[in-house]
Amino acid sequence: MMRGGMGNMQKMMKQMQKMQKDMAKAQEELAEKTVEGTAGGGMVTVIVNGQKELVEVSIKEEVVDPEDIEMLQDLVLAATNDALKKIDDLTNETMGQFTKGMNLPGMF
């Protein structure tokens, strides 16, 4: 009776270890991905990597108005938030496959 229980335990541990490896690999791959966030119809574009680091900011000349710095700041903010939301979605999508059916609240 007991032996079957131990075998299942070992099998579960193996599955957990495999899952941890797969998760680590998925996280590494995510870290290398980049997404683009835009605002003002592409006037401001930012690129964020999977580690939520801003790697590039591009601003079209025609949107630079010394009289209206606030609008430019808002566009940069909006583009950055757009990119960060996309990374969050990508992360949830990628990592979600591991937590489905596992019922572990608060893993991410």
N, C-alpha and C positions, 0 to 999 in steps of 0.2 A: 504494500500500500504506500509506504513512505517513499520508495524509490521513484515511483511515477511523479510524485510531487517535486522531488529534487531535479529530475530530468526537465520538467516544465520550467522550473526556476532557471536552470542553466540556459535553456532555449530562450527564455525571456531576456536574460542578461545579454546573450549574444545579439538578439534583435535590438536591444537598447544600444549596445555598443556600435552596431552597424548604423543605427539611426543617428547616433551622435556623430559618427564619421561623415555620414551623408549631409547632416546639418552643417557641420563645419565646412565641408566642401561647398555647399550651397551659399553659405555666408561669404566665403572667399570669392566665389564667382560674383555674388551681389556687389561686393566691395569694388570689383573691377568695372562694374557697369556704370554708365553715365546716363542721365536723363536731362532733357532740355525743358526749361520753363520759359514761357514768354509772357509779355504783357504789352498792351498798347498795339495790338495787331502786329507783333514782331518787332516793334521799335526797340524793345529791350529784351535780350535773350540771356539767360544764364544757364550754365551747365553745372550740375551737381553730381558727385559720384555716390556710389552706394554706401559710403561711410558718412554721408550728409556733409561732405566738404564741398564748398563752392570752388569749382576749378576754373571757371571762365565767366566773364561778364562782357557782354557786347552791347553797345549802345549806338543806335543810328544817329548820325550827326543832326539830322533835322529835328530830333526830339530834344536836343540840348538848347534850352532857352534860359539864359542867365537871369531873366526876369522871373522865371518860374521853376526854381530849383525844386520846390516841393512836389511838383508833378513828376519830375524825374525820380525823386526819392521814392514816391509812391509806386512808380512803374517798376523800379528795381526791387522794391519790397514784394510787389505782386508777382513778379517773375520768379523771384526766389521761393516764395511760398508755393507757387505752382509746381516748381521743380521738386521741392521737398515733399509735397503731397504725392507726386508721382513716385518718388522713391519709397515712401511709406506704403503705397499701394503695391508696388513691386515686391517689397519686403514681405508684406502680409501674404501676398499671392505665393511667393517662393517658399516662405517658411510655414505657411498655413498647411501645406501638404503633409508636414511632419506632425502637426498637432491635431489634425482631423482624427476622429475616432480614438484619440488618446485621452481626451477629457482632462487636460491639464490646464486649468485656468491660470492666466497670468504668466505664461511662459515667455511672451514677448510684449 
